[in-house]
Amino acid sequence: VNNLLFEPQSLSVLRVAVNGLRKFAVGNQGGYATWEAGLSRGMDALNASHDAPDITRDEAHSQFWKLDGNASTQLPLPAIGRAALAYRGQVSAQWSNVALFGSEQIFAGGMGSVRGFREGLISGDRGLTLRNEVVWGNVPVLAGVRIEPYVFLDGGQTQLVANQHWQYLAGTGMGVRLAANAGKHAFTSELLLGRALVQPAELGSKATVLLATMNYSF
């Protein structure tokens, strides 16, 4: 491109991890907690690209060490009238002492991480995301469709080794999950309305987003 040559990169990554799950009850409602911790090593095997002997920390590495972890929980909350409420939380984090290629970085923003933003808005070689939501779990089934409304407050931060600058996101909003089954067929959908609370200044004014997903299996 523009007379510049780009060398394709090939990574071989070995990851080992341990995890756990605990289920419990609070009153007559169930809860759970999960956790996982992992260690990744960028290998120089299986035709992987090799780092130059004089590579610096702020250059993307093919050979690297990376720590990562995540945990989640669901805790029953006091009911409001007949509404059964629960708190769900999830935290994910990773750390590396050298710059990484995009496939090994942590991303924040979107329905799968920090809600209220588009997907993968910020990224880094190290960082953390935190998701919090309160769900209404016993909404009456309507025409065979299970309905789960929720409100959320999420946050995240990432840092690139190259510039040592932390970026932050926080978003809030509400959403609803839908699910239905018909024989072997299954339908799920999610509708989310979110608002940015904190974001890097270079992204301009804080926006409100409306996102939707739909899945059908047969």
Buried (B, 14 or more C-beta within 10 A) or exposed (E): EEEEEEEEEEBBBEEEEEEEEEEEEEEEBEBEBBBBBBBBBBBEEEEBBEBEEEBEEBEBBBBBEBBBBBBBBBBBBEEEEEEBBBBBBBBBBBBBEBBBBEEBBBBBBBBBBBBBBEEBBBBBBBBBBBBBBBBBBBBEEEEEEBBBBBEBBBBBBBBBBBEEEBBBBBBBBBBBBBBBEEEEEEBBBBBBBBBBBBBEEEBEEEBEBEBEEEEEEE
